[in-house]
Amino acid sequence: MRKVLLSIIVVLSLFSCSTRDKQAVSIIEKSIEAHGGMKAWEEVQSIKMVRDIWMFDESGDTESNVRQENEFRIKPFFEAKMSWEKDSIQHRVVFDGLKTQYWMGANEIQNEGFLAAKKKDIDAAFYVLTKPFDLLGEDKHLTYEGITELPGGVMMETVRVIDGDPKDPNVDIWWYYFEPRTFEIFAYKVKTSDHFSLVYNQGWDKSLGILLPARRESFRVDSLGNHVYRRALYGYGMYQIGS
């Protein structure tokens, strides 16, 4: 009887950590191959690139434009560096695997809330580089949602992904849209605590064995995915990979 109870507990714990349906897994596996394959991704130890960022307000005016140098070390543990110049002042943020530090010129900023926000910026910049390779992680809840029509009438295979507890009302929910023929990631939508965003991949750098973003465009959207206004535009270049 004790063995039976232990088996039930193990099964329930597995379902509580991750739920996924076969169609969602199949699409993601095909997408991983389309983006270069898991073997190629696992050989990557670091990624460097230049990232151009344009931010826009609701009226379409440019809020900011900056060129960043980004460096991410994946192995043996995660580290990151981001640097840019704004108003003739050099900005630099570093995550050493344990803590985040930020310098504005020669001045180090030590406000904890500010540093936490900059760590989120690092995580967001790295996040797009890891897709679709980490979508089959044990903590992912995967649901196939069929074919979705995006603005403009394009039809895409759709997988919903939840990182964390699906019962948590504050957890982010992601929808990934895959090209039905190539299984490349066409776009993704995310629901955060206060808004929805829809981000399009508008080109890929295919020169280094894995697909890396070349250009992305982000829109604030309503719950149905209809564009409200363009929020950001990203350009990527000068990639270097360490392996």
C-alpha positions as CSV (number, residue, x, y, z in Angstrom):
1,M,0.0,0.0,0.0
2,R,2.8,2.4,0.9
3,K,4.5,1.8,-2.5
4,V,1.2,2.6,-4.3
5,L,0.8,5.8,-2.3
6,L,4.4,6.8,-3.2
7,S,3.7,6.1,-6.9
8,I,0.6,8.3,-6.8
9,I,2.5,11.1,-5.1
10,V,5.3,11.0,-7.7
11,V,2.7,11.1,-10.6
12,L,0.8,14.0,-9.0
13,S,4.1,15.9,-8.4
14,L,5.0,15.5,-12.1
15,F,1.7,16.8,-13.3
16,S,2.0,19.8,-10.8
17,C,5.4,20.7,-12.2
18,S,4.6,20.5,-15.9
19,T,1.7,19.8,-18.2
20,R,2.1,19.4,-21.9
21,D,0.2,17.9,-24.8
22,K,1.8,15.9,-27.6
23,Q,1.0,18.3,-30.4
24,A,2.6,21.2,-28.6
25,V,5.7,19.2,-28.0
26,S,5.8,18.0,-31.6
27,I,5.6,21.6,-32.9
28,I,8.3,22.8,-30.6
29,E,10.6,19.9,-31.5
30,K,10.2,20.7,-35.2
31,S,10.9,24.4,-34.4
32,I,14.1,23.6,-32.6
33,E,15.3,21.7,-35.6
34,A,14.3,24.6,-37.9
35,H,16.3,27.0,-35.8
36,G,19.5,24.9,-35.9
37,G,18.9,21.9,-33.6
38,M,19.5,21.3,-30.0
39,K,23.0,20.0,-30.5
40,A,24.1,23.2,-32.0
41,W,22.5,25.3,-29.3
42,E,24.0,23.2,-26.5
43,E,27.5,24.0,-27.9
44,V,26.9,27.7,-27.5
45,Q,28.7,29.1,-24.5
46,S,28.4,32.8,-25.1
47,I,26.7,35.3,-27.5
48,K,27.7,38.8,-28.3
49,M,25.9,41.3,-30.5
50,V,25.0,44.9,-31.1
51,R,21.3,45.8,-30.5
52,D,19.6,48.9,-31.8
53,I,16.5,49.8,-29.9
54,W,13.8,52.3,-30.8
55,M,10.9,53.0,-28.3
56,F,7.7,54.7,-29.4
57,D,4.8,56.4,-27.5
58,E,1.1,56.0,-28.2
59,S,1.1,58.8,-30.7
60,G,3.9,57.2,-32.7
61,D,6.7,59.6,-31.7
62,T,10.1,58.3,-30.8
63,E,10.7,58.1,-27.1
64,S,14.3,56.9,-27.3
65,N,16.8,55.4,-29.6
66,V,20.0,53.7,-28.4
67,R,22.6,51.3,-29.6
68,Q,23.7,48.7,-27.1
69,E,26.6,46.2,-27.0
70,N,25.3,43.0,-25.4
71,E,27.3,40.0,-24.1
72,F,25.8,36.9,-22.5
73,R,27.8,34.0,-21.1
74,I,25.7,30.9,-20.8
75,K,28.2,28.4,-19.5
76,P,29.5,27.4,-17.0
77,F,26.9,29.8,-15.4
78,F,24.9,32.8,-16.7
79,E,26.6,36.2,-16.8
80,A,25.7,39.3,-18.8
81,K,27.0,42.7,-19.8
82,M,25.2,45.6,-21.5
83,S,26.7,49.0,-22.4
84,W,25.5,52.0,-24.3
85,E,25.9,55.8,-24.6
86,K,23.1,58.3,-24.0
87,D,23.5,62.1,-23.9
88,S,27.3,61.6,-24.1
89,I,27.3,59.5,-20.9
90,Q,28.4,55.9,-20.9
91,H,26.0,53.4,-19.2
92,R,27.0,49.9,-18.2
93,V,25.1,47.1,-16.4
94,V,26.8,43.9,-15.3
95,F,25.3,40.7,-13.9
96,D,28.1,38.4,-12.5
97,G,25.9,35.4,-11.8
98,L,25.0,36.6,-8.3
99,K,24.4,40.4,-8.3
100,T,23.7,43.2,-10.7
101,Q,25.8,46.4,-10.9
102,Y,25.2,49.6,-12.8
103,W,27.4,52.5,-13.7
104,M,26.4,55.8,-15.2
105,G,29.7,57.3,-16.3
106,A,32.0,56.9,-13.3
107,N,29.1,56.7,-10.8
108,E,27.8,53.4,-9.5
109,I,24.1,53.3,-8.9
110,Q,23.2,51.2,-5.9
111,N,19.4,51.6,-5.6
112,E,18.0,48.1,-5.2
113,G,14.8,48.8,-7.1
114,F,16.7,50.3,-10.0
115,L,19.1,47.4,-10.1
116,A,16.2,44.9,-10.1
117,A,14.7,46.7,-13.1
118,K,18.0,46.5,-14.9
119,K,18.2,42.7,-14.2
120,K,14.8,42.4,-15.8
121,D,16.1,44.2,-18.9
122,I,19.0,41.7,-19.1
123,D,16.6,38.8,-18.8
124,A,14.3,40.2,-21.5
125,A,17.2,40.7,-23.9
126,F,18.5,37.2,-23.3
127,Y,15.0,35.6,-23.4
128,V,14.5,36.1,-27.2
129,L,17.9,34.4,-28.0
130,T,16.9,31.2,-26.2
131,K,13.7,30.5,-28.1
132,P,12.6,27.9,-29.1
133,F,15.5,25.9,-27.6
134,D,14.3,26.2,-23.9
135,L,10.6,25.7,-24.5
136,L,10.7,22.1,-23.6
137,G,12.0,22.7,-20.1
138,E,10.5,20.8,-17.2
139,D,8.9,23.9,-15.7
140,K,6.9,24.7,-18.9
141,H,3.2,24.1,-19.2
142,L,2.5,23.6,-22.9
143,T,-0.9,23.7,-24.7
144,Y,-1.5,23.4,-28.4
145,E,-4.2,25.9,-29.4
146,G,-4.5,25.1,-33.2
147,I,-4.3,27.6,-36.0
148,T,-4.5,31.3,-35.1
149,E,-5.2,34.1,-37.5
150,L,-2.9,37.1,-36.7
151,P,-3.4,40.7,-37.9
152,G,-2.9,40.8,-41.6
153,G,-4.6,37.5,-42.1
154,V,-1.6,35.2,-41.6
155,M,-2.4,31.8,-40.2
156,M,0.0,30.3,-37.6
157,E,0.3,27.2,-35.5
158,T,-0.1,28.2,-31.9
159,V,1.3,26.9,-28.6
160,R,0.6,28.5,-25.3
161,V,3.4,28.4,-22.7
162,I,3.2,29.2,-19.0
163,D,6.3,29.5,-16.9
164,G,5.4,28.9,-13.3
165,D,2.2,28.0,-11.6
166,P,-0.8,28.2,-13.9
167,K,-3.1,29.0,-10.9
168,D,-1.1,32.1,-10.1
169,P,-3.2,35.1,-11.4
170,N,0.0,37.1,-11.8
171,V,1.9,34.6,-13.9
172,D,2.9,35.6,-17.5
173,I,1.2,33.7,-20.3
174,W,2.9,33.4,-23.7
175,W,1.5,32.4,-27.1
176,Y,4.1,31.3,-29.7
177,Y,3.1,31.4,-33.4
178,F,5.0,29.1,-35.7
179,E,5.2,29.1,-39.5
180,P,3.1,26.0,-40.5
181,R,5.6,24.9,-43.1
182,T,9.0,25.9,-41.7
183,F,8.1,25.9,-38.0
184,E,10.2,29.0,-37.5
185,I,8.9,31.3,-34.8
186,F,6.9,34.0,-36.6
187,A,5.8,35.9,-33.5
188,Y,4.8,35.6,-29.9
189,K,2.2,37.3,-27.7
190,V,2.6,37.8,-23.9
191,K,0.1,38.7,-21.2
192,T,1.7,40.4,-18.3
193,S,0.0,41.8,-15.2
194,D,-1.1,45.0,-17.0
195,H,-0.9,44.6,-20.7
196,F,-0.6,42.4,-23.8
197,S,2.3,42.6,-26.3
198,L,2.7,41.0,-29.7
199,V,6.2,40.8,-31.1
200,Y,7.1,39.8,-34.7
201,N,10.3,38.3,-35.8
202,Q,11.0,40.1,-39.1
203,G,14.2,38.4,-40.1
204,W,16.8,35.9,-38.9
205,D,20.6,35.9,-38.9
206,K,21.4,32.4,-40.2
207,S,25.2,32.8,-40.5
208,L,26.3,31.0,-37.3
209,G,24.5,27.7,-37.5
210,I,21.5,28.7,-35.3
211,L,18.8,31.2,-36.1
212,L,19.2,34.4,-34.2
213,P,17.0,37.5,-34.4
214,A,17.9,40.1,-37.0
215,R,14.9,42.4,-36.6
216,R,11.9,42.4,-34.3
217,E,8.9,44.7,-33.9
218,S,6.7,44.9,-30.8
219,F,3.1,46.1,-30.5
220,R,0.9,46.8,-27.6
221,V,-2.3,44.8,-28.4
222,D,-5.7,44.1,-26.9
223,S,-6.7,40.7,-25.5
224,L,-7.7,39.5,-29.0
225,G,-4.3,40.5,-30.5
226,N,-5.4,43.6,-32.3
227,H,-2.7,46.3,-32.6
228,V,-3.1,49.3,-30.4
229,Y,0.2,51.0,-31.2
230,R,3.7,50.1,-32.1
231,R,5.9,50.1,-28.9
232,A,9.4,49.1,-30.0
233,L,11.6,48.2,-32.9
234,Y,14.8,46.1,-32.5
235,G,17.7,45.6,-34.9
236,Y,20.4,43.0,-34.2
237,G,23.9,42.6,-35.8
238,M,27.5,41.8,-35.5
239,Y,26.8,38.5,-33.8
240,Q,29.7,36.5,-32.2
241,I,29.3,33.0,-30.7
242,G,31.6,31.3,-28.3
243,S,31.6,27.5,-28.2
